[in-house]
Amino acid sequence: MKVIYKYTLRVIQSTQTLMVPIHSEIRFVEEQNNIICIWMEVDLDETISVPFRFKVLATGEEFSVNEVEEYVGSVKLFNGAEIYHIYEAM
């Protein structure tokens, strides 16, 4: 059985890791009450968890292409005063 779960990411400069069931898939990213939220489709029957690593970057923040893999999405926080870009991290 599958379900969509919501996870949160923090605005920090280091890579963040979420432990989620194997074969989980990212479905959506958006701000909710000034918190970065990511919705993932997970399989409730999976018993093995794997790390999903994310990098949250502010607009204009420099990064190495060796740090990130796939772009996930961007969110506006504080009524658009700050924009952050979420990538899957290596």
N, C-alpha and C positions, 0 to 999 in steps of 0.2 A: 504494500500500500504506500502511495506517495502523498506528500503534504508539502505545502509551502511554509517555511519558517523564516522569521525575521531575525537578523543579527545586526549588531551595531558596531560601527568603527569609530575610533577616536581621531581627532585631529592632532596627530603627533608625527614627528619626523622619522621615527623608526618603523620598520616593517611590523605589521600586526598579523597574528596567526589565529585563525578560527579552526577548531576541530569539528569536523562535520562528517556525517556518514559517507562512506566511499560512493562514488558515482553521483554525488550531488552536483547540481547545476545552478549557476547564477541566473536569475530571472529578471531582476530589476534593482536599481539603486536610486535612492532619492532621500532628500532631507525630510525629517519629521520632527517637529519641535526643536529645530536647530541641532539635530543629531543626525549623523550620516547613518542611514539604514540600508541594508542589503538583504534582499529576499532571495532565498535559495530553495529550489525543489529538492527535497531529500526523500530517500526511500526508508520508510520506517522498519522494513524488514532487514536492513543491513545492520550487522553487528560490529563492523570494522569502521573506525573513524580515521580520517586522514586530514592532514593540515592543508588549509587554504591560506595562502599568504597574500596580504594586501599592502600596497603602498598608497598613502594619501598625500597628494601633492597640491600645494597652493599654486594659484596662477602666478607664473613668473619664477617659481622655484626650480632650480637646476637639478637635474638628475642624470644618471648614466643609463644608457640603453641596456647595460648589463644588469641593472637593478630590477627592471620590469619586463613583463611579458605582454599580456593582452590588456587593452584598455577596457574598463568595465563601464564607466560613465562619469558624469560630472554632477555636482550638486551645488546649489546656492544656499549659504547660511546667512543668518542675520539680515533677512530681507534683501538678499543679493549683495550685501556689502563684502562678503568673502565668497570666493568660488574655489572649490576643491575638485580634484580630478583623481579618480580611483583606478588603479591598475592592479592586476594580479602580479605579485612579486615573485622573483626567482628565489 
